[in-house]
Structure formats: structure tokens, C-alpha cells
Amino acid sequence: MEKSKMSNLNRIFTRNMLRHFIEGNVDNIYSSVVRRYTSDADQKNNRELISEIYCELKNNYRNEYFYKNTLLNKLLLGVHSVNTTTALTEIAVAKSKADFVLINGKAVVYEIKTELDNLERLSSQIDDYYKAFDHVAVVTYEKNLQQLQKVLNSIDKPVGVYVLRKNGKLGTVRKPQRCTYDLDKETVFKLLRKSEYEDIIAQRYGYLPEVTQFKYYSACKKMFLKIPIEESYSLVLRILKKRMRIEKEKFVKIPYELKFLVYFMELTHDDYQKLEVFLERQYGGA
């Protein structure tokens, strides 16, 4: 597939494009992709066209968005529930960024390796993730399993392995096992926003440090680091689980293809209504 075509497909399932959809703007990229990858567009609404475009990803260009959206639909919405489980994405952990994290009673980091990726950084990424989370898994494609196993054998940690099959089903090769000996208090602390570490410190100590603004962050971190790692890790998971807030009744009506985008956009009630109008609107072209 030509680079320009790949680039255009990549740009459909992005925050910027979703914002265009919500605002009802005519977008040249969207129109170009509709012309290239759908048929009889003028006879269909935008919901149908987005579904056809997504099929192109599934069949010919399984990019990171396709993997992430599959994980959210199959795991968060299929196995778990938005009522009991929270998903996070692009979480900075040491020198890496966790692609996808699910938190319920435990937390699992899912590192995605698509057909478009290589495994060069995988060892260091896994090492980083174990500093902040006690369950780590890799999600990849079937032909990559042998190469992946070689890398994992050299790591010697209980990393889970999942495979996203050609039919779109998520298969379990090996479930991740708990591993806590690499948990690092400072790395765990850096997962938190200011309001989150304040909540933990106030809950644990009953007060917040009374120091100058310049010294406040260091004082909070010092108090956090005194908490035993098992306890602090549990408190952090509890606070991270509260991070995402969605309008559940509206979210269930979002098309499968857009679930991942919408989940992480923190849309308002008005946004949901405008998106619904766009999806049901007959395609007008550009």
C-alpha cells in the first residue's frame, strides 16, 4: 500500500478527525478515503462508511489503532465492563509509554507489536513496565510469535502473550503472571497527577506537607516513598481506576469502530449528540 494512502487511513481514526466529525466539518482526508475505500458512498450514511473504512484496516492495514480498538472492545467491553474496569493508554513509564493498561482488581500492561512494528525495543519496554505494574503482556500477530518468543526467553519474566488473529479474534497464548520484585516506588509515583498523589498522601497520613511551593513536590514524593511498596502500589491502582469518566449510556451507542477514540476523548453530553447526528447523516462528499 502506498505511503500516502497509509497516511490517510492513519488519519481517519484520530482525535483530530473525531473532533471534525463532532463539529460537522467537511474534511478532505475523510472524503479522499471514502472515495478510495468505499462503494456507493452517496447512498450511505457516515456510520456505514466508517465501518467500511475500518474493514480496510482489518483486512489490509492492521495499524496500532486497530489493535488498540480491538483490545478495548474485546477486553474492556467483552470480558470486563466499564462499571468495574478502567482502561488507560499512552501512560509514560520510565523511558517507555504503555500502549494499553487495564485496571480492575489488578493492572495489566499490554504492549502492542503490529505487523508494522519490530521488536528492537521490546526488552527495555518490558523492563520499564515491570517497574510500575505487576502484570505485563504482549499482543502481536501469528507470524511474529516465534520471533517474539526468542525475545521473551532472554527476558525470563512471566510475560503474557496474546495473538490478534486474521479473523479479528484475540487468542491467548499465555496469560501474564504476577511479578512484583521489580516494582519501583519512584516510577510508580511518577504515574500520578498532582491531585492523585495528594489524595493518596492525605489518605495515608491524614495531612499534606506544609512547605513552600518550591519544595512541595519533593516533600510529597518523600512521604509517598516511605509507604511500603505493596501498600503504595495498591493505593495507586485504586486511584488510577478512578481516572476515566465516560457517559455510559451514550458510550454504548458508539459504533465498534470508534469505541477506543471516544473512550479516551472525555466527550461532553453535547459532543455525543453532535457525533450521533454526524454518524446518521447521509454522506455529502466534498
Buried (B, 14 or more C-beta within 10 A) or exposed (E): EEEEBBEBBBBBBEEEBBBBBBEEEEBEBBBBBBEEBBEEBEEBBBBBBBBBBBEBBBEEBBBBBBBBBBBBBBBBBEEBEBEEBBBBBEBEBBEBBBBBBBBBEEBBBBBBBBBEBEBEBBBEBBBBBBBBBBBBBBBBBEEBEEBBEEBBEEBEBBBBBBBBEEEEEBEEBBEBEEBEEBBBBEBBBBBBEEEBBBBBBEEBEEEBBEEEEEEBEEBBBEBBEEBEBEEBBEBBBEBBBEBBEBBEEBBEEBBBBBBBBBBBBEBEEEBBEBBBEBBEEEBEEE
